[in-house]
Amino acid sequence: MDGFATPDAVTPVTIQLMVNGVAQPQAISSFTPAAVTDTRTFGFKTFVRVLENNCNCNYLTSPTTLQFMNGETALSDVHINVAITRIR
């Protein structure tokens, strides 16, 4: 995942990956802007395991949900790119 954002305040910005509502500690990116209009890039790479033949994780009835959550800082302009690759 990579992207850029412009915060509304000069406070730390944190973007974190959530998988099915659970924060992934290895998938987090933070930055502190120098000014309110300071557009900054951010990103991280990680693996997420999705079991396709597990009755608790059937992609048709209970798909895996990925969310990229912003912390406390309001952002006025956010662009996020996500690449998903299937590895067998």
PDB file of N, CA, C and O in Angstrom:
ATOM      1  N   MET A   1       0.848  -1.145   0.000  1.00  0.00           N
ATOM      2  CA  MET A   1       0.000   0.000   0.000  1.00  0.00           C
ATOM      3  C   MET A   1       0.900   1.216   0.000  1.00  0.00           C
ATOM      4  O   MET A   1       1.906   1.264   0.708  1.00  0.00           O
ATOM      5  N   ASP A   2       0.530   2.192  -0.797  1.00  0.00           N
ATOM      6  CA  ASP A   2       1.210   3.478  -0.723  1.00  0.00           C
ATOM      7  C   ASP A   2       0.197   4.562  -1.042  1.00  0.00           C
ATOM      8  O   ASP A   2      -0.884   4.293  -1.566  1.00  0.00           O
ATOM      9  N   GLY A   3       0.563   5.775  -0.720  1.00  0.00           N
ATOM     10  CA  GLY A   3      -0.344   6.887  -0.974  1.00  0.00           C
ATOM     11  C   GLY A   3       0.246   8.191  -0.508  1.00  0.00           C
ATOM     12  O   GLY A   3       1.417   8.278  -0.139  1.00  0.00           O
ATOM     13  N   PHE A   4      -0.602   9.210  -0.536  1.00  0.00           N
ATOM     14  CA  PHE A   4      -0.190  10.501   0.006  1.00  0.00           C
ATOM     15  C   PHE A   4      -1.392  11.172   0.655  1.00  0.00           C
ATOM     16  O   PHE A   4      -2.541  10.871   0.334  1.00  0.00           O
ATOM     17  N   ALA A   5      -1.103  12.087   1.576  1.00  0.00           N
ATOM     18  CA  ALA A   5      -2.174  12.752   2.321  1.00  0.00           C
ATOM     19  C   ALA A   5      -1.738  14.157   2.712  1.00  0.00           C
ATOM     20  O   ALA A   5      -0.551  14.444   2.869  1.00  0.00           O
ATOM     21  N   THR A   6      -2.744  15.032   2.866  1.00  0.00           N
ATOM     22  CA  THR A   6      -2.527  16.380   3.375  1.00  0.00           C
ATOM     23  C   THR A   6      -3.335  16.511   4.660  1.00  0.00           C
ATOM     24  O   THR A   6      -4.565  16.499   4.618  1.00  0.00           O
ATOM     25  N   PRO A   7      -2.662  16.634   5.801  1.00  0.00           N
ATOM     26  CA  PRO A   7      -3.380  16.732   7.073  1.00  0.00           C
ATOM     27  C   PRO A   7      -3.953  18.118   7.302  1.00  0.00           C
ATOM     28  O   PRO A   7      -3.500  19.098   6.711  1.00  0.00           O
ATOM     29  N   ASP A   8      -4.962  18.189   8.173  1.00  0.00           N
ATOM     30  CA  ASP A   8      -5.589  19.458   8.537  1.00  0.00           C
ATOM     31  C   ASP A   8      -4.949  20.092   9.766  1.00  0.00           C
ATOM     32  O   ASP A   8      -5.351  21.180  10.179  1.00  0.00           O
ATOM     33  N   ALA A   9      -3.957  19.425  10.355  1.00  0.00           N
ATOM     34  CA  ALA A   9      -3.271  19.942  11.542  1.00  0.00           C
ATOM     35  C   ALA A   9      -1.840  19.423  11.550  1.00  0.00           C
ATOM     36  O   ALA A   9      -1.533  18.416  10.911  1.00  0.00           O
ATOM     37  N   VAL A  10      -0.973  20.110  12.270  1.00  0.00           N
ATOM     38  CA  VAL A  10       0.419  19.681  12.395  1.00  0.00           C
ATOM     39  C   VAL A  10       0.520  18.729  13.582  1.00  0.00           C
ATOM     40  O   VAL A  10       1.081  19.059  14.627  1.00  0.00           O
ATOM     41  N   THR A  11      -0.040  17.543  13.387  1.00  0.00           N
ATOM     42  CA  THR A  11       0.001  16.479  14.388  1.00  0.00           C
ATOM     43  C   THR A  11       0.346  15.178  13.679  1.00  0.00           C
ATOM     44  O   THR A  11       0.134  15.071  12.471  1.00  0.00           O
ATOM     45  N   PRO A  12       0.869  14.190  14.389  1.00  0.00           N
ATOM     46  CA  PRO A  12       1.238  12.928  13.741  1.00  0.00           C
ATOM     47  C   PRO A  12       0.052  12.259  13.041  1.00  0.00           C
ATOM     48  O   PRO A  12      -1.071  12.259  13.547  1.00  0.00           O
ATOM     49  N   VAL A  13       0.328  11.699  11.884  1.00  0.00           N
ATOM     50  CA  VAL A  13      -0.668  10.964  11.097  1.00  0.00           C
ATOM     51  C   VAL A  13      -0.258   9.496  11.082  1.00  0.00           C
ATOM     52  O   VAL A  13       0.907   9.176  10.845  1.00  0.00           O
ATOM     53  N   THR A  14      -1.206   8.613  11.332  1.00  0.00           N
ATOM     54  CA  THR A  14      -0.943   7.181  11.335  1.00  0.00           C
ATOM     55  C   THR A  14      -1.996   6.478  10.488  1.00  0.00           C
ATOM     56  O   THR A  14      -3.196   6.680  10.676  1.00  0.00           O
ATOM     57  N   ILE A  15      -1.536   5.652   9.555  1.00  0.00           N
ATOM     58  CA  ILE A  15      -2.413   4.826   8.733  1.00  0.00           C
ATOM     59  C   ILE A  15      -2.080   3.373   9.078  1.00  0.00           C
ATOM     60  O   ILE A  15      -0.914   2.981   9.044  1.00  0.00           O
ATOM     61  N   GLN A  16      -3.105   2.567   9.412  1.00  0.00           N
ATOM     62  CA  GLN A  16      -2.857   1.181   9.805  1.00  0.00           C
ATOM     63  C   GLN A  16      -3.829   0.251   9.102  1.00  0.00           C
ATOM     64  O   GLN A  16      -4.997   0.580   8.897  1.00  0.00           O
ATOM     65  N   LEU A  17      -3.319  -0.921   8.736  1.00  0.00           N
ATOM     66  CA  LEU A  17      -4.142  -1.950   8.109  1.00  0.00           C
ATOM     67  C   LEU A  17      -4.901  -2.728   9.182  1.00  0.00           C
ATOM     68  O   LEU A  17      -4.335  -3.141  10.193  1.00  0.00           O
ATOM     69  N   MET A  18      -6.187  -2.913   8.936  1.00  0.00           N
ATOM     70  CA  MET A  18      -7.032  -3.753   9.780  1.00  0.00           C
ATOM     71  C   MET A  18      -7.504  -4.913   8.919  1.00  0.00           C
ATOM     72  O   MET A  18      -7.947  -4.708   7.789  1.00  0.00           O
ATOM     73  N   VAL A  19      -7.414  -6.136   9.448  1.00  0.00           N
ATOM     74  CA  VAL A  19      -7.903  -7.322   8.745  1.00  0.00           C
ATOM     75  C   VAL A  19      -9.023  -7.908   9.591  1.00  0.00           C
ATOM     76  O   VAL A  19      -8.803  -8.360  10.715  1.00  0.00           O
ATOM     77  N   ASN A  20     -10.227  -7.890   9.030  1.00  0.00           N
ATOM     78  CA  ASN A  20     -11.422  -8.347   9.753  1.00  0.00           C
ATOM     79  C   ASN A  20     -11.553  -7.660  11.107  1.00  0.00           C
ATOM     80  O   ASN A  20     -11.933  -8.285  12.097  1.00  0.00           O
ATOM     81  N   GLY A  21     -11.234  -6.358  11.138  1.00  0.00           N
ATOM     82  CA  GLY A  21     -11.382  -5.560  12.350  1.00  0.00           C
ATOM     83  C   GLY A  21     -10.239  -5.651  13.336  1.00  0.00           C
ATOM     84  O   GLY A  21     -10.311  -5.053  14.410  1.00  0.00           O
ATOM     85  N   VAL A  22      -9.180  -6.385  13.005  1.00  0.00           N
ATOM     86  CA  VAL A  22      -8.043  -6.550  13.909  1.00  0.00           C
ATOM     87  C   VAL A  22      -6.844  -5.781  13.347  1.00  0.00           C
ATOM     88  O   VAL A  22      -6.452  -5.985  12.199  1.00  0.00           O
ATOM     89  N   ALA A  23      -6.270  -4.900  14.163  1.00  0.00           N
ATOM     90  CA  ALA A  23      -5.107  -4.118  13.740  1.00  0.00           C
ATOM     91  C   ALA A  23      -3.925  -5.036  13.475  1.00  0.00           C
ATOM     92  O   ALA A  23      -3.674  -5.970  14.236  1.00  0.00           O
ATOM     93  N   GLN A  24      -3.208  -4.772  12.407  1.00  0.00           N
ATOM     94  CA  GLN A  24      -2.025  -5.538  12.040  1.00  0.00           C
ATOM     95  C   GLN A  24      -0.778  -4.724  12.417  1.00  0.00           C
ATOM     96  O   GLN A  24      -0.451  -3.754  11.733  1.00  0.00           O
ATOM     97  N   PRO A  25      -0.085  -5.100  13.487  1.00  0.00           N
ATOM     98  CA  PRO A  25       1.029  -4.286  13.979  1.00  0.00           C
ATOM     99  C   PRO A  25       2.179  -4.152  12.986  1.00  0.00           C
ATOM    100  O   PRO A  25       2.954  -3.199  13.077  1.00  0.00           O
ATOM    101  N   GLN A  26       2.309  -5.075  12.047  1.00  0.00           N
ATOM    102  CA  GLN A  26       3.381  -5.008  11.062  1.00  0.00           C
ATOM    103  C   GLN A  26       3.027  -4.102   9.885  1.00  0.00           C
ATOM    104  O   GLN A  26       3.883  -3.836   9.041  1.00  0.00           O
ATOM    105  N   ALA A  27       1.796  -3.626   9.810  1.00  0.00           N
ATOM    106  CA  ALA A  27       1.314  -2.855   8.663  1.00  0.00           C
ATOM    107  C   ALA A  27       0.837  -1.489   9.119  1.00  0.00           C
ATOM    108  O   ALA A  27      -0.363  -1.240   9.236  1.00  0.00           O
ATOM    109  N   ILE A  28       1.797  -0.605   9.377  1.00  0.00           N
ATOM    110  CA  ILE A  28       1.478   0.730   9.872  1.00  0.00           C
ATOM    111  C   ILE A  28       2.470   1.728   9.278  1.00  0.00           C
ATOM    112  O   ILE A  28       3.641   1.410   9.071  1.00  0.00           O
ATOM    113  N   SER A  29       1.987   2.921   9.011  1.00  0.00           N
ATOM    114  CA  SER A  29       2.837   3.981   8.490  1.00  0.00           C
ATOM    115  C   SER A  29       2.475   5.278   9.213  1.00  0.00           C
ATOM    116  O   SER A  29       1.298   5.594   9.380  1.00  0.00           O
ATOM    117  N   SER A  30       3.491   6.021   9.638  1.00  0.00           N
ATOM    118  CA  SER A  30       3.263   7.274  10.372  1.00  0.00           C
ATOM    119  C   SER A  30       4.158   8.378   9.825  1.00  0.00           C
ATOM    120  O   SER A  30       5.254   8.123   9.326  1.00  0.00           O
ATOM    121  N   PHE A  31       3.672   9.599   9.929  1.00  0.00           N
ATOM    122  CA  PHE A  31       4.502  10.764   9.598  1.00  0.00           C
ATOM    123  C   PHE A  31       3.966  11.974  10.352  1.00  0.00           C
ATOM    124  O   PHE A  31       2.803  12.005  10.753  1.00  0.00           O
ATOM    125  N   THR A  32       4.823  12.963  10.539  1.00  0.00           N
ATOM    126  CA  THR A  32       4.431  14.227  11.161  1.00  0.00           C
ATOM    127  C   THR A  32       4.696  15.332  10.149  1.00  0.00           C
ATOM    128  O   THR A  32       5.841  15.535   9.746  1.00  0.00           O
ATOM    129  N   PRO A  33       3.660  16.046   9.734  1.00  0.00           N
ATOM    130  CA  PRO A  33       3.850  17.102   8.740  1.00  0.00           C
ATOM    131  C   PRO A  33       4.575  18.304   9.334  1.00  0.00           C
ATOM    132  O   PRO A  33       4.494  18.561  10.535  1.00  0.00           O
ATOM    133  N   ALA A  34       5.283  19.037   8.478  1.00  0.00           N
ATOM    134  CA  ALA A  34       5.968  20.258   8.910  1.00  0.00           C
ATOM    135  C   ALA A  34       5.003  21.444   8.962  1.00  0.00           C
ATOM    136  O   ALA A  34       5.216  22.393   9.718  1.00  0.00           O
ATOM    137  N   ALA A  35       3.933  21.382   8.147  1.00  0.00           N
ATOM    138  CA  ALA A  35       2.932  22.457   8.100  1.00  0.00           C
ATOM    139  C   ALA A  35       1.589  21.840   7.717  1.00  0.00           C
ATOM    140  O   ALA A  35       1.524  20.693   7.275  1.00  0.00           O
ATOM    141  N   VAL A  36       0.534  22.606   7.889  1.00  0.00           N
ATOM    142  CA  VAL A  36      -0.814  22.111   7.593  1.00  0.00           C
ATOM    143  C   VAL A  36      -0.951  21.734   6.118  1.00  0.00           C
ATOM    144  O   VAL A  36      -1.680  20.798   5.791  1.00  0.00           O
ATOM    145  N   THR A  37      -0.272  22.437   5.236  1.00  0.00           N
ATOM    146  CA  THR A  37      -0.380  22.165   3.803  1.00  0.00           C
ATOM    147  C   THR A  37       0.694  21.199   3.307  1.00  0.00           C
ATOM    148  O   THR A  37       0.896  21.075   2.099  1.00  0.00           O
ATOM    149  N   ASP A  38       1.377  20.522   4.206  1.00  0.00           N
ATOM    150  CA  ASP A  38       2.480  19.621   3.876  1.00  0.00           C
ATOM    151  C   ASP A  38       1.946  18.261   3.428  1.00  0.00           C
ATOM    152  O   ASP A  38       1.564  17.439   4.260  1.00  0.00           O
ATOM    153  N   THR A  39       1.920  18.024   2.124  1.00  0.00           N
ATOM    154  CA  THR A  39       1.478  16.732   1.591  1.00  0.00           C
ATOM    155  C   THR A  39       2.637  15.749   1.703  1.00  0.00           C
ATOM    156  O   THR A  39       3.744  16.030   1.244  1.00  0.00           O
ATOM    157  N   ARG A  40       2.379  14.596   2.314  1.00  0.00           N
ATOM    158  CA  ARG A  40       3.429  13.609   2.560  1.00  0.00           C
ATOM    159  C   ARG A  40       3.020  12.255   1.998  1.00  0.00           C
ATOM    160  O   ARG A  40       1.836  11.925   1.924  1.00  0.00           O
ATOM    161  N   THR A  41       4.020  11.482   1.606  1.00  0.00           N
ATOM    162  CA  THR A  41       3.765  10.121   1.138  1.00  0.00           C
ATOM    163  C   THR A  41       3.921   9.151   2.306  1.00  0.00           C
ATOM    164  O   THR A  41       4.605   9.442   3.287  1.00  0.00           O
ATOM    165  N   PHE A  42       3.281   8.009   2.183  1.00  0.00           N
ATOM    166  CA  PHE A  42       3.366   6.977   3.211  1.00  0.00           C
ATOM    167  C   PHE A  42       3.153   5.626   2.545  1.00  0.00           C
ATOM    168  O   PHE A  42       2.680   5.555   1.411  1.00  0.00           O
ATOM    169  N   GLY A  43       3.502   4.551   3.251  1.00  0.00           N
ATOM    170  CA  GLY A  43       3.276   3.235   2.688  1.00  0.00           C
ATOM    171  C   GLY A  43       3.881   2.126   3.535  1.00  0.00           C
ATOM    172  O   GLY A  43       4.665   2.372   4.452  1.00  0.00           O
ATOM    173  N   PHE A  44       3.496   0.910   3.205  1.00  0.00           N
ATOM    174  CA  PHE A  44       4.059  -0.285   3.816  1.00  0.00           C
ATOM    175  C   PHE A  44       3.735  -1.486   2.943  1.00  0.00           C
ATOM    176  O   PHE A  44       2.832  -1.437   2.107  1.00  0.00           O
ATOM    177  N   LYS A  45       4.489  -2.574   3.149  1.00  0.00           N
ATOM    178  CA  LYS A  45       4.237  -3.851   2.470  1.00  0.00           C
ATOM    179  C   LYS A  45       4.077  -4.909   3.544  1.00  0.00           C
ATOM    180  O   LYS A  45       4.797  -4.908   4.543  1.00  0.00           O
ATOM    181  N   THR A  46       3.132  -5.810   3.335  1.00  0.00           N
ATOM    182  CA  THR A  46       2.916  -6.882   4.306  1.00  0.00           C
ATOM    183  C   THR A  46       2.206  -8.048   3.644  1.00  0.00           C
ATOM    184  O   THR A  46       1.717  -7.936   2.519  1.00  0.00           O
ATOM    185  N   PHE A  47       2.155  -9.152   4.343  1.00  0.00           N
ATOM    186  CA  PHE A  47       1.395 -10.320   3.908  1.00  0.00           C
ATOM    187  C   PHE A  47       0.156 -10.464   4.774  1.00  0.00           C
ATOM    188  O   PHE A  47       0.201 -10.222   5.980  1.00  0.00           O
ATOM    189  N   VAL A  48      -0.958 -10.860   4.153  1.00  0.00           N
ATOM    190  CA  VAL A  48      -2.192 -11.173   4.868  1.00  0.00           C
ATOM    191  C   VAL A  48      -2.606 -12.561   4.410  1.00  0.00           C
ATOM    192  O   VAL A  48      -2.768 -12.809   3.215  1.00  0.00           O
ATOM    193  N   ARG A  49      -2.774 -13.449   5.353  1.00  0.00           N
ATOM    194  CA  ARG A  49      -3.154 -14.817   5.007  1.00  0.00           C
ATOM    195  C   ARG A  49      -4.670 -14.938   4.948  1.00  0.00           C
ATOM    196  O   ARG A  49      -5.373 -14.584   5.894  1.00  0.00           O
ATOM    197  N   VAL A  50      -5.161 -15.441   3.824  1.00  0.00           N
ATOM    198  CA  VAL A  50      -6.591 -15.678   3.635  1.00  0.00           C
ATOM    199  C   VAL A  50      -6.755 -17.144   3.272  1.00  0.00           C
ATOM    200  O   VAL A  50      -6.250 -17.593   2.243  1.00  0.00           O
ATOM    201  N   LEU A  51      -7.448 -17.878   4.100  1.00  0.00           N
ATOM    202  CA  LEU A  51      -7.663 -19.305   3.865  1.00  0.00           C
ATOM    203  C   LEU A  51      -8.898 -19.493   3.003  1.00  0.00           C
ATOM    204  O   LEU A  51      -9.996 -19.108   3.406  1.00  0.00           O
ATOM    205  N   GLU A  52      -8.737 -20.080   1.818  1.00  0.00           N
ATOM    206  CA  GLU A  52      -9.877 -20.206   0.908  1.00  0.00           C
ATOM    207  C   GLU A  52     -10.728 -21.446   1.157  1.00  0.00           C
ATOM    208  O   GLU A  52     -11.901 -21.452   0.785  1.00  0.00           O
ATOM    209  N   ASN A  53     -10.192 -22.486   1.763  1.00  0.00           N
ATOM    210  CA  ASN A  53     -10.953 -23.712   1.983  1.00  0.00           C
ATOM    211  C   ASN A  53     -11.334 -23.919   3.447  1.00  0.00           C
ATOM    212  O   ASN A  53     -11.598 -25.046   3.867  1.00  0.00           O
ATOM    213  N   ASN A  54     -11.361 -22.862   4.205  1.00  0.00           N
ATOM    214  CA  ASN A  54     -11.723 -22.933   5.613  1.00  0.00           C
ATOM    215  C   ASN A  54     -13.181 -22.488   5.733  1.00  0.00           C
ATOM    216  O   ASN A  54     -13.531 -21.404   5.266  1.00  0.00           O
ATOM    217  N   CYS A  55     -14.029 -23.299   6.345  1.00  0.00           N
ATOM    218  CA  CYS A  55     -15.459 -22.955   6.425  1.00  0.00           C
ATOM    219  C   CYS A  55     -15.688 -21.663   7.219  1.00  0.00           C
ATOM    220  O   CYS A  55     -16.745 -21.047   7.087  1.00  0.00           O
ATOM    221  N   ASN A  56     -14.724 -21.246   8.034  1.00  0.00           N
ATOM    222  CA  ASN A  56     -14.865 -19.975   8.772  1.00  0.00           C
ATOM    223  C   ASN A  56     -14.465 -18.775   7.925  1.00  0.00           C
ATOM    224  O   ASN A  56     -14.690 -17.634   8.328  1.00  0.00           O
ATOM    225  N   CYS A  57     -13.876 -19.016   6.759  1.00  0.00           N
ATOM    226  CA  CYS A  57     -13.405 -17.913   5.927  1.00  0.00           C
ATOM    227  C   CYS A  57     -13.738 -18.180   4.463  1.00  0.00           C
ATOM    228  O   CYS A  57     -12.852 -18.138   3.609  1.00  0.00           O
ATOM    229  N   ASN A  58     -14.979 -18.447   4.171  1.00  0.00           N
ATOM    230  CA  ASN A  58     -15.440 -18.678   2.810  1.00  0.00           C
ATOM    231  C   ASN A  58     -15.641 -17.320   2.142  1.00  0.00           C
ATOM    232  O   ASN A  58     -16.410 -16.498   2.639  1.00  0.00           O
ATOM    233  N   TYR A  59     -14.969 -17.077   1.040  1.00  0.00           N
ATOM    234  CA  TYR A  59     -15.036 -15.765   0.402  1.00  0.00           C
ATOM    235  C   TYR A  59     -16.439 -15.407  -0.081  1.00  0.00           C
ATOM    236  O   TYR A  59     -16.726 -14.229  -0.294  1.00  0.00           O
ATOM    237  N   LEU A  60     -17.317 -16.388  -0.258  1.00  0.00           N
ATOM    238  CA  LEU A  60     -18.679 -16.079  -0.681  1.00  0.00           C
ATOM    239  C   LEU A  60     -19.578 -15.697   0.490  1.00  0.00           C
ATOM    240  O   LEU A  60     -20.441 -14.832   0.341  1.00  0.00           O
ATOM    241  N   THR A  61     -19.395 -16.322   1.645  1.00  0.00           N
ATOM    242  CA  THR A  61     -20.274 -16.069   2.788  1.00  0.00           C
ATOM    243  C   THR A  61     -19.641 -15.188   3.867  1.00  0.00           C
ATOM    244  O   THR A  61     -20.351 -14.479   4.579  1.00  0.00           O
ATOM    245  N   SER A  62     -18.328 -15.226   3.991  1.00  0.00           N
ATOM    246  CA  SER A  62     -17.664 -14.374   4.987  1.00  0.00           C
ATOM    247  C   SER A  62     -16.307 -13.945   4.446  1.00  0.00           C
ATOM    248  O   SER A  62     -15.281 -14.517   4.814  1.00  0.00           O
ATOM    249  N   PRO A  63     -16.295 -12.943   3.574  1.00  0.00           N
ATOM    250  CA  PRO A  63     -15.044 -12.512   2.953  1.00  0.00           C
ATOM    251  C   PRO A  63     -14.094 -11.865   3.963  1.00  0.00           C
ATOM    252  O   PRO A  63     -14.520 -11.390   5.015  1.00  0.00           O
ATOM    253  N   THR A  64     -12.826 -11.855   3.635  1.00  0.00           N
ATOM    254  CA  THR A  64     -11.838 -11.151   4.438  1.00  0.00           C
ATOM    255  C   THR A  64     -11.964  -9.662   4.144  1.00  0.00           C
ATOM    256  O   THR A  64     -11.967  -9.256   2.982  1.00  0.00           O
ATOM    257  N   THR A  65     -12.067  -8.853   5.180  1.00  0.00           N
ATOM    258  CA  THR A  65     -12.234  -7.412   5.026  1.00  0.00           C
ATOM    259  C   THR A  65     -10.925  -6.712   5.353  1.00  0.00           C
ATOM    260  O   THR A  65     -10.369  -6.895   6.436  1.00  0.00           O
ATOM    261  N   LEU A  66     -10.431  -5.907   4.408  1.00  0.00           N
ATOM    262  CA  LEU A  66      -9.238  -5.099   4.611  1.00  0.00           C
ATOM    263  C   LEU A  66      -9.659  -3.642   4.728  1.00  0.00           C
ATOM    264  O   LEU A  66     -10.402  -3.134   3.889  1.00  0.00           O
ATOM    265  N   GLN A  67      -9.177  -2.970   5.778  1.00  0.00           N
ATOM    266  CA  GLN A  67      -9.470  -1.554   5.983  1.00  0.00           C
ATOM    267  C   GLN A  67      -8.164  -0.833   6.263  1.00  0.00           C
ATOM    268  O   GLN A  67      -7.286  -1.363   6.944  1.00  0.00           O
ATOM    269  N   PHE A  68      -8.040   0.369   5.737  1.00  0.00           N
ATOM    270  CA  PHE A  68      -6.889   1.220   6.023  1.00  0.00           C
ATOM    271  C   PHE A  68      -7.412   2.377   6.865  1.00  0.00           C
ATOM    272  O   PHE A  68      -8.093   3.273   6.367  1.00  0.00           O
ATOM    273  N   MET A  69      -7.079   2.336   8.145  1.00  0.00           N
ATOM    274  CA  MET A  69      -7.658   3.258   9.119  1.00  0.00           C
ATOM    275  C   MET A  69      -6.701   4.408   9.415  1.00  0.00           C
ATOM    276  O   MET A  69      -5.501   4.218   9.615  1.00  0.00           O
ATOM    277  N   ASN A  70      -7.277   5.603   9.436  1.00  0.00           N
ATOM    278  CA  ASN A  70      -6.555   6.803   9.833  1.00  0.00           C
ATOM    279  C   ASN A  70      -6.700   6.965  11.339  1.00  0.00           C
ATOM    280  O   ASN A  70      -7.738   6.635  11.913  1.00  0.00           O
ATOM    281  N   GLY A  71      -5.659   7.472  11.969  1.00  0.00           N
ATOM    282  CA  GLY A  71      -5.713   7.709  13.416  1.00  0.00           C
ATOM    283  C   GLY A  71      -6.568   8.914  13.745  1.00  0.00           C
ATOM    284  O   GLY A  71      -7.682   9.037  13.236  1.00  0.00           O
ATOM    285  N   GLU A  72      -6.075   9.795  14.578  1.00  0.00           N
ATOM    286  CA  GLU A  72      -6.840  10.928  15.102  1.00  0.00           C
ATOM    287  C   GLU A  72      -6.844  12.165  14.203  1.00  0.00           C
ATOM    288  O   GLU A  72      -7.744  12.997  14.320  1.00  0.00           O
ATOM    289  N   THR A  73      -5.871  12.305  13.319  1.00  0.00           N
ATOM    290  CA  THR A  73      -5.713  13.532  12.545  1.00  0.00           C
ATOM    291  C   THR A  73      -6.641  13.570  11.341  1.00  0.00           C
ATOM    292  O   THR A  73      -6.699  12.610  10.573  1.00  0.00           O
ATOM    293  N   ALA A  74      -7.365  14.667  11.169  1.00  0.00           N
ATOM    294  CA  ALA A  74      -8.232  14.833   9.995  1.00  0.00           C
ATOM    295  C   ALA A  74      -7.360  15.084   8.766  1.00  0.00           C
ATOM    296  O   ALA A  74      -6.376  15.821   8.826  1.00  0.00           O
ATOM    297  N   LEU A  75      -7.737  14.461   7.659  1.00  0.00           N
ATOM    298  CA  LEU A  75      -7.006  14.606   6.404  1.00  0.00           C
ATOM    299  C   LEU A  75      -7.930  15.199   5.355  1.00  0.00           C
ATOM    300  O   LEU A  75      -9.057  14.734   5.181  1.00  0.00           O
ATOM    301  N   SER A  76      -7.455  16.232   4.650  1.00  0.00           N
ATOM    302  CA  SER A  76      -8.304  16.881   3.656  1.00  0.00           C
ATOM    303  C   SER A  76      -8.134  16.287   2.262  1.00  0.00           C
ATOM    304  O   SER A  76      -9.023  16.427   1.422  1.00  0.00           O
ATOM    305  N   ASP A  77      -7.024  15.636   2.007  1.00  0.00           N
ATOM    306  CA  ASP A  77      -6.767  15.074   0.689  1.00  0.00           C
ATOM    307  C   ASP A  77      -6.002  13.773   0.879  1.00  0.00           C
ATOM    308  O   ASP A  77      -4.862  13.790   1.344  1.00  0.00           O
ATOM    309  N   VAL A  78      -6.612  12.645   0.525  1.00  0.00           N
ATOM    310  CA  VAL A  78      -5.983  11.335   0.727  1.00  0.00           C
ATOM    311  C   VAL A  78      -6.119  10.507  -0.548  1.00  0.00           C
ATOM    312  O   VAL A  78      -7.196  10.428  -1.138  1.00  0.00           O
ATOM    313  N   HIS A  79      -5.031   9.902  -0.957  1.00  0.00           N
ATOM    314  CA  HIS A  79      -5.027   8.976  -2.090  1.00  0.00           C
ATOM    315  C   HIS A  79      -4.266   7.738  -1.658  1.00  0.00           C
ATOM    316  O   HIS A  79      -3.132   7.837  -1.190  1.00  0.00           O
ATOM    317  N   ILE A  80      -4.883   6.564  -1.811  1.00  0.00           N
ATOM    318  CA  ILE A  80      -4.255   5.306  -1.408  1.00  0.00           C
ATOM    319  C   ILE A  80      -4.307   4.331  -2.577  1.00  0.00           C
ATOM    320  O   ILE A  80      -5.343   4.165  -3.220  1.00  0.00           O
ATOM    321  N   ASN A  81      -3.181   3.693  -2.838  1.00  0.00           N
ATOM    322  CA  ASN A  81      -3.075   2.650  -3.860  1.00  0.00           C
ATOM    323  C   ASN A  81      -2.825   1.324  -3.153  1.00  0.00           C
ATOM    324  O   ASN A  81      -1.949   1.228  -2.294  1.00  0.00           O
ATOM    325  N   VAL A  82      -3.592   0.306  -3.515  1.00  0.00           N
ATOM    326  CA  VAL A  82      -3.439  -1.010  -2.915  1.00  0.00           C
ATOM    327  C   VAL A  82      -3.225  -2.033  -4.023  1.00  0.00           C
ATOM    328  O   VAL A  82      -3.977  -2.081  -4.997  1.00  0.00           O
ATOM    329  N   ALA A  83      -2.186  -2.852  -3.859  1.00  0.00           N
ATOM    330  CA  ALA A  83      -1.935  -3.948  -4.806  1.00  0.00           C
ATOM    331  C   ALA A  83      -2.088  -5.261  -4.042  1.00  0.00           C
ATOM    332  O   ALA A  83      -1.480  -5.455  -2.990  1.00  0.00           O
ATOM    333  N   ILE A  84      -2.909  -6.158  -4.588  1.00  0.00           N
ATOM    334  CA  ILE A  84      -3.133  -7.459  -3.949  1.00  0.00           C
ATOM    335  C   ILE A  84      -2.632  -8.533  -4.913  1.00  0.00           C
ATOM    336  O   ILE A  84      -3.019  -8.571  -6.081  1.00  0.00           O
ATOM    337  N   THR A  85      -1.768  -9.397  -4.400  1.00  0.00           N
ATOM    338  CA  THR A  85      -1.180 -10.467  -5.197  1.00  0.00           C
ATOM    339  C   THR A  85      -1.480 -11.804  -4.528  1.00  0.00           C
ATOM    340  O   THR A  85      -1.263 -11.973  -3.328  1.00  0.00           O
ATOM    341  N   ARG A  86      -1.969 -12.722  -5.296  1.00  0.00           N
ATOM    342  CA  ARG A  86      -2.234 -14.060  -4.758  1.00  0.00           C
ATOM    343  C   ARG A  86      -0.960 -14.902  -4.865  1.00  0.00           C
ATOM    344  O   ARG A  86      -0.374 -15.040  -5.939  1.00  0.00           O
ATOM    345  N   ILE A  87      -0.550 -15.461  -3.724  1.00  0.00           N
ATOM    346  CA  ILE A  87       0.623 -16.322  -3.659  1.00  0.00           C
ATOM    347  C   ILE A  87       0.169 -17.700  -3.236  1.00  0.00           C
ATOM    348  O   ILE A  87      -0.528 -17.839  -2.231  1.00  0.00           O
ATOM    349  N   ARG A  88       0.538 -18.694  -3.960  1.00  0.00           N
ATOM    350  CA  ARG A  88       0.145 -20.066  -3.619  1.00  0.00           C
ATOM    351  C   ARG A  88       1.305 -20.815  -3.057  1.00  0.00           C
ATOM    352  O   ARG A  88       1.173 -21.988  -2.709  1.00  0.00           O
TER     353      ARG A  88
END
